[in-house]
Amino acid sequence: MKWEGQRESENVEDVRGRSGGGFGGLPIGGRGIGLGTIVIALIAGWIFGINPLALLGILGGGGAMPDVAVVERAEPGGKPPASDAAARFVSVVLADTEDVWRAQFQRAGSQYREPKLVLFRGAVPTACGTGQAAMGPFYCPGDQKVYIDLGFFDMLRSRMGAPGDFAQAYVIAHEVAHHVQSLLGITDKVDAMRARQGQTQANAMSVRVELQADCLAGVWAHHSQKGKAWLEQGDIDEAMNEAAQIGDDTLQRKSQGMVVPESFTHGSSQQRVTWFKRGLQSGSVPQCNTFDTRL
C-alpha cells in the first residue's frame, strides 16, 4: 500500500502520554463495541481460562455498562509526532476515508461530518464510558470518535495471523463505517430495536450491523483505489484474510472446538469476507443493506 507522502488528517488526537497500562486488561462493556471485541474475547479466554462466549455477552452490552452511564470528558490530544510512522499511517488512512465519504455524502445531497480518531494507550475516557485497549479499536457514537490503541495491530500480526498495512487500513475503515452508520441514523434505530429483543435476536441484529460496516469498508476501498491507485498486489488479500480470521465461527472453533451460531455478534468468516467483497466490487452504499437481506 503506497501511503507515504499522502495527505494526513487533522482529526487525529494523540493522548498516549496521558493514558497508561499497555495493551491488556478486561474491558467495560457497553455501546462502544468495535472490531476487536471478539478477538480480545478469544485471547482473554486463552490467557485467563474464561469462556469467550461468556465474555462476548459482557462485551456486547449484555449486562455491564448501560448505553451511556456517565459521560466522561477528556481534553483533546495533540498531534502525533512526525517521527511516529504508525501514527502517520493511521492519519493517512483516516484522511482518505474523509475524502471518500465526503464525496459519497455530497452525491446523496448531504454533508459528511468527519469523526475524530484518538490514539490512546491502556485506557481512555469516552462518552461511552471508559474505553480500554482490551476492547480493540472501537467507535463511540456519543462523541463521534474512533479509538485505537496501536498495540492492537501488533496483536493482529503476531497472534491472529493477519499482517499487512491494508489489513490495518481495513480496521480503521470498519470503525469509520460505524460512524457513517451513526450519521445515517442506523445506529439509533438498531439500538432501539435491540432494546426490545431477547439476547439471540439482539445478537442477530448486531451481526447485520457489523456486516454492513464490513461492506461499507469495502465501499471505501473501492473508491479509494479508484481515486489513488495506491493498493498493491496482495493488499486486498490482506483485508480478506483479516475478515476471515475474525469471523465468529473461526474464533469459536479455535477457542473451544465448537461453533454456536446463535451467539454470533459479528458474523461468520464467510459472511464477513462476502460483505466486504460486495462493497469493494460495487462501490455502492445501497448494496450494503444487510437488514433486508437473508444472510
N, C-alpha and C positions, 0 to 999 in steps of 0.2 A: 504494500500500500504506500503510494508515493505522497506522503503527507508533509514532508519537510518543505518549508517555505510558503505554506498555505496560510490563509488568514486565521488568526486566533480570536476566539470570542472574548468579549469584555465582561461576560457574565459568569466568570469563574471566581469563586471566593475560596481562598485558602485559609482554613482555620486550624491547620495541622499543628501549629505551635501552641494552641490552646487546649486541644483535646489530647488524651493520652490513653495508654493501656495496650496499644498494639492491636493486631488482628486476632481477637479472641473474645471469650465471654459469651454468655447467652443473651439473646435479645429480649426486649419487651415487645409483646405482641401488639397488634392494633392495625390501623388503617394504612400506615405507610409500609406496605409489604412490597418487596421487589424481586427481581430476577433471581437473586442469590439465595432466597429463603430456603428452598428445598435442598440446595446444595449444602448449606450450612447445617440443616437438619440431619442430613446423611452423615456429615463429618462429625457432628456432635454425637451421633449415635455410635460411631466408631470409637471416639475418644472416651466418652463418658458412659457408654453402655446404656444409653437411653433409646427407647423405641422411637425411630424417626417419625412414625405415624402419630404418636402422641405429641411430639414436638410440633409437627405441622398443624395440629389442632390449636396449639397455643399461638404459633406464629401467624396463622391465618386469621386471627381475630376471634377464635372460638372460645374465649374465656379469660382473656387477660385485660389489657388496657382498652377502655371504650374508644370510640372513634376519635374524639378529641376530648381528652380528660382535662389537662391543664396545658394551656398554650404557653410554650416556653419560647423566650426570645433570646437571641444572641446578636452581638454586634457583628455587622458584616465583616467578612475577612478581607485581607488584602489580595493582591495579585500574586500568583505563584512565582517563584524566582525563575528567571530566564534560563538558568542552568539546569532546571529540572525537566528533563526530556519527557518523562511520563506525564507530567502535568501539561506540558506543551501539547503533547499528542491529544490529550483529553480536550484541551481548549480548541484545537483544530477541528476535531470531530464535532464538538458542540457547535462551533461556528457554521459548519456545513449543514447541520440539522436546522439551524436558524434560517439559512438561505433557502433550503428546500421547503420547509414548512411555511415560511413567509410567502413563497410563490404559490404554494398549493392553496393557502387560505385566501390569497388575493384572487385566484381564479374562481373561487367559490363566493366572491363578493364579501369576504370577511377580513379581519385583521388578526394576525398571529401575535400573541403576547409571549415573548421569549422567557423561558424559565431560567432561573439561576442554577448553577451547578456548584455544590460545596464539596471541597476536598477536606476530609477530616481524618483523624486517626483515633481509633478506640471508641469514643462516644461523642455525641454531639446533640445539643438541644434543638428540637424542631417543633413546628406547630402541631405535629402528630405525636408528641411525646419525645422521650429520649431515644435517639437513634443510636444503634450500636453496630460496630463493624461486623458482628456475627450475623446481622441481617443481610449482609451483602449489599450491593447497590440498591437504592430504593428511591421512590418518588413520593413526596408528601404533598397532597393536594391542598392542605391547609395553608402552606406558604408558597406553593408552586415552585418547589426546589427539588433538584435531583441531588442525592447524597452518595458519595463514593469514598470508600477507603481503598486506596490504590493497592493495598495488600491483597485485595480480592483477585486482582489479575495474576499475582504470583501464585495464588492457590489454584486458579483455573489451569495454569500451565503445569504446575508440579503435581497436583493431586487429582485433577479431573481429566487430564489428557486433552485439554483444549487450548493449545498455544496459538500465538499469532496475533498481529496487531488488528486485523479485521475482526477477529473473534472479540477483541476488546471493544472495537467500534460498535459491534452488534449489541453489546451490553448497554452502552450509552444510548444507542438509538432506541432500544427497547424501553428504557426508562423515560426517555423523551416522548416516546409514543404514549406512555401513561399520561403525560402532560397534555398531549393532543386530545386524548380521551376526556380529560377533565375539561378542557376548553370547549369541547363539543357537547358537554352535558351528559356524557355517557356514564362517567364515574358516579355522579349523584343518583342517576336513575337506577344503576345497578345496586348501589348501597341501599337504596330504599327497598328494592326487591329482595335483596338478601336478608334484610331485617325481618321480613315476613316469612322466610323459608326455614325449613329444617336444615340440619348440617349437610346432608347429602346433596340437597338441591342447591344450597349455597355454594358448596364446593364446585358443582357443575357450572354454576354461573361464573365462578372465579376462573374456571378453565376457559370459558368463552372470552373473558376479559383479557387473559394472558395471551391466548392465541391471536386475538385481534392486535395486541401490541406487537407480537411477532410479525404479523402481516404488515403492520404499519412500519416496522423497522425495515422490512423488505421494500416497501414503497420508497422510503428514504434512500435505500441503497440503489434502487433503480434510477431515481432522478439524480442522485449524487454522481453516479458513474456516467450518466448521460451528460452531465454538465462539466465534470472534471476529468473523466477517463483516468482516474488515479488508482483504480484497482488493478492488481497484477495477478498473474496466473497463480491459482491456489487460494486467493483471498476469499472467494465465495465459499470454497470448500471448508475454510476455517470456520466461517459462521455456521454452515450446515452441521459441521462436526460438533460445535458447541451446543447448538439446538438439540442435537441428538443426545449428547452427554447429559443434559439436564432435563430430559423428559422424565416425568413421574415414574413411568414403568421401569426405565433403566435404573434410576436411583433406588427404587424399592427393591428391584431384583438384586442389586449389588449389596444393599444393606441387610436384607432379611431373606432373600431367596424366594420371595413370592410377591405377586402384584395384586394390589387391592384397588381396582378402578374407581370405586365409589369414594375413595379418599383423595383422588387426584385433585390438585388445585391449579396446575399449570398446563396439563395436557401430556399426552404420551410423546415419546421421541418422534414417532412418525407424524403425529399431528403438528408438532412444533416445526419440523422441517417443511412439511407440506404448506403450512400457512405462511412461513417466511418466503418460500419459493413463490407462492401465489402473489404476494405483494411485490417481490422482486421482478417477476416476469410481467406483471400487468402495470405496475406503477400507478394503480388506481385505488383510491381510498374506498369507493363503494364496493370494490371486490373484497374488502376486509370485513364485511358484515358477517361476523361469526354468530350473531344472535338469531338470524333467520335461516340458518343452515343446519342440516343434520350432520353432526360431527362423526 
